[in-house]
Structure formats: structure tokens, C-alpha cells
Amino acid sequence: MAQKKVVLITGASSGIGLVSALQLLKRKHIVYAGARRVDAMKPIAEAGGHPLALDVTDDKSMADAVSLVIEKEGRLDVLVNNAGYGLYGAVEDIPMADARRQIETNIFGLARMTQLALPQMRKQGAGTVINMSSMGGTIHTPLGAWYHATKHAVEGFTDCMRFEVEPLGINMVLICPGAIKTGFNDIVRKEVLKSSGNGPYAELAQKMADGAAPDRGSAPKVIANLVVKAINAKRPKTRYRGGQFSKSLVYLRRLLPDRVFDRLVMAAI
């Protein structure tokens, strides 16, 4: 049986975060689950986990969450940076305040949580930071410039950090989901029409909205199982890919010239 570990996971009120927390609890890990909507994490509490209020755009909230876990458990073995969302629409149409919020959540929140966890992991001489990326960290789709920019940044950030912390016994792991049934496509459909449904990019926005099928994708458990696998591994891989299109589209992106891949994406939506 795998060693019981203390895990802090962000963005645990729904989707991959919620299912990952429940899967880890089934395997007897000690799970602290953070999100702004504490009431939505009732299933985690019922399964023996510890929901806590956590906003990854609020420094005090992040610091308090990490301090609480260390105070209660005396250690922090795993940080799962799962909190994030997708902002879709033409760059010309999206207010810079919205773009900053996207970066604040998807990049700076992840980075600050990592900063806060590292001192305890260094003290222990061991730990694992799992950053939730996406196949969107390698490929690109129309009207997703800000979202894809954050996921490309997550990958570069994580890869660079391996040089810093692996010699200290700390693992940096990327999990790169493909299409997952988390309601993401519903959000994309609403966002593109809200941001760019009128004006010069309306035709492309409508095409994206029509192509965002709500039932497309694998179950969140597919990714939750990768989280469990990475946590239980003695030496986790640097990247785990799973879910619909996660490997095929990444392969095609690397194989095809840019504009050929562009045409492929446009034909698929």
C-alpha cells in the first residue's frame, strides 16, 4: 500500500479537482481541498477530507491555507495546483482587466501557492508539486489566446523549476488533460459569444460556439487517476497526458507545419 501523504489541492469544488480529492481520500491520503465555494465541497467533507476557503487571487487566503495544513499535519507532501479557468474571445474584444484576471488565476496563483509550499518541502527534503496544464499548453485553438498563453506558461514554468527543486528532493509534475467533461465547452460557448458574438469576429465566434459540443470528452476520473498515479509513484514522470485527444492532437501539432495544423483545427470545429 502506498504511503499516506498530506495533500493540498486547489480548485476542488468541481470537475477534476473534486474527483481527484475523492479518489485520493479513497486511497487513505490526508486531503485538504481548497476553493472559493466551500459549500460545493461537501462530498469531500463527507468522505473524510478537509475543505477550506481558498482564493488563488488573494495572497492572504493562499498563505493561510498552506499555514493551516502545516499547523494541523506538521508536513505538506503534495501540492496540486488545479485551480484555473478558460477565458475565450478575440484578443481585440477582451478587456485587459479580464485578461489580467485570467493570468492572475492560472499563473500567479499557481506560482504563489508553489512558493508558499516549498519551504516546508525543503525542510522535509521531499515533496511533489503537481501543476494542472492542458493539451492547450502545446496546441492552440481559435479565440483562446489568453487561455492558451497561460497553459503554455504553466509548462515552461514547471519545466524550469525542475532545475531548482529536484536536487532538493522535490518533484515537479505536469498533468496535461485532453478534452474532459467538466463543463469547459459550455463555458467556451458562452464566453466566445459574450466577448465576440458581435463585431468583426462574430462569424468565427459562432463557429466556435457551434463546435463546442457539451458531451465531448473523457470523464474527470481519467485525470484524477493520473493525479493518484503521480502521487503514489516513487519517481513520478515529468508529464502525464490523458483524456480525449490528449496524445493525438499533441502528436499532430509536433508533426505538422503551423498552418497545416491551423487548417486541421478549423476543420474540426
N, C-alpha and C positions, 0 to 999 in steps of 0.2 A: 504493500500500500504506500502511496506517495506521502511524503512528509506534509503534515498540516502546516499551512502557511497563512500569514496575515496579509490580506489583500484589500487594497483601496481602489475602487473603480468609480470613475466619473461618468456622468450621463446615464445613470442606471434606472431612470424612471420608465423607460420603454425600449423596445427593439433589442438590439444586440446587447446593450448594457444590462438590461433587466434579465434577459435569458442567460447571459454569462454569469451574472451573480447567482442565479438559481442553480445553475449547473455546478458552480464551484461549491455552493453550500451542500449539494448532494454528495460531494466528494469530501465533505467534512473540513473544508478550509474555513478560516475565520474571515468573514466578508463584511467590510464597511462599504456601503453603497451611497454615493453622493449624487444629488440632483437638486434642482430648484423646487421641483414638485414632490415634496416628501410624501404626500398622501398617495401618490401613484406607486410608491414603493412598498405598499402594504404586503404584497406577496413575498417580498424579501424578508420583512419582519416576521411574517408567519412561518417562514422556512428557517428561522433562527439567525438571520442576518441583522445588520445594524444600519438602518437607513439614517442618513444625516443630511441636513441642509447644506448645499454646496453650489455656489455660483462661480464658474471659472472665469468670469469677468470682474470678480470682486476679490482683491488681494487678501483682505481680512478673512473672508469666507474660506479661501483656499488654505491660508495659514492655520486657521482654527481647525479645519478638518484634519490636516496632517498631524497637528499637535495632539488632537483628541485621540487619534489612533495610537500614536506612540505612547501617550499617557496611559491609555487603557491596556495596551498589549505589551508595551516595552520594546516593540520592534515593528518594522514595516518591511515585509519581504517582497511584495509586488505592488506596483502602481500600474493600473490600467487606465491610460488616458483615452477614454472613449467619447467624451462629450464633444459634440460638434453638430453642424447642420449645413445644409446646402443653400446657397444664395444663387439664384438663376435669373438671368435677364441680360440684355445688351449692356456693355460697359458704358456706353453713352447715356443710357437711361437710368442706371442705378446711382442713387445719391451716394456721395463719398462717405457720409455717416453710416450708411448701411454696409458699405464695403469695409469700413474700419471695424464695425461690429463683427463681421464675418472673420476677419483676421484676428481680432481680439479673442474670439471664442476658439477658433480652430487651431491657431498657432500660439498666441501669447498665453492662453490659458493652459495649454499643454506644456509649454516651456516653463511656466511658473510652477506648476504642480511638480514637474521634474526637479526643478531647483530645490523646492521645499523637501522633497523626499530624499534627495541624495545625501545630505549629511548623516541621516540615520543609517542609510545603506552602507555608506563608507565606514561608519563606526562598526557595523556588523561584519564588514568585509564580504558582504554578499547582498544580492538583491536583483530584481528584474523590473525593468520599465518596459511596458508594452504600449506602443503608440498605434492607435487605430488609424490607418490610412485608408486606401481605397484603390481599386484598379484605376480610379481617377487620378492617382498620383503618378501614373505612367501614360495613360491615354488622355484624350481630350474630346469634349463634346460641344456642340453649338450652345452659345449663350451661358456657358458655365465658367467664364474666365476667372471670376473671383473664387469660386469653389475649387476649381482645379488648381489654381495658384496656391491655395492653402495646402492641398494634399501633396502637391509636388514639394512644397516647403517642408512638410512633415517628414517626407522621405529623406531629403537632404539633411535636415536637422538630425534625424535619428542616425543616419549613416555616419555623419561627422562625430557624433557623440560617442560612438563605439571606441574611437581612438582615446577619448578622455577617460572613460569609466571602466572599460573591460579589464585593464590592468589592475583595477581595484576590486575585481570580483563581481562587477555589476553588469548584467546583460541588458543590451538594448535590442528590442524586438519590434518589428513591424508586422502588423496583420493587415492584409490588403483584400478586403471583400470585393466580390463582384456585385452583381445585381441581387439584392436581398429584399425580401418582403418586409419592409419596415415602415411603409407609407412614404418613402422617399419620392417615388414617382408622383404621388398625389401632390406633394409639396412642389416638385418641379413644375407640374402642370399649372398650379395656382400662381407660382412665382413668375413664370415667364409671361403669363397673360397679364398679371398685375403690373409688371415692370415694363413690358414691351409689346403688349397686346394692341396698342395703337401707335401709329407713327411709322418711321422708316423700316423698323424690324418686325412689323406685325405679321407678315407672311411667314417668316422663319419662326416666330414665337408660336403661331398657331400650329405649324408643322410639329414643333417640339411638344406642344401640349397634346396634340392628337396621338403622337407616338409614345407618350409616357403611359404605357399600359399599367394599370394598378395591380394586376395579378402576376406581373413578370418578376421572376427572381426566385432564389432559394430561401428556405426557412432560416430565420436568425440562428437557430440551433447549430447550423453548419459552422458559423463563425464562432459561436460560443464554444464549440468543441475544439476549435483551434486555440482559443484562449486557454482552455484547460490543458491542452497538449503542451503549449509553450510553458505554462507554469509548472507542470509536472516533470518536464524534461530536465535531465541533469545538465545538458548543454543545449539550450534551445537554438533553433535556426535563427538567422537574422531576419528572414521573411517567411511568412506563411500566406498562401493565397487560397481562397476558397469561395464557393458560390458561383452562380451562373455567369458565364463569360469571363471569369477572373483570370483564367490562363489563356484562353483562345484569343481574346482581344489584345492582351499584352504581347502575345507572340506575334500577332499580325502587326501591331504598332512597331515592333522592333524589326520586322521583316520588310515592311513596305515603305516606299518613299512617302514623304509627308502628304503630298497632295493626293496620292492614291489612297492612303488611309482616310483622308478627309472625305473623299468621294464614297468610300465604304460606309463611313459613319452616316453621311447624309442619306444614303440609300436605305439604311437600316431604320431610320426614324420615320 
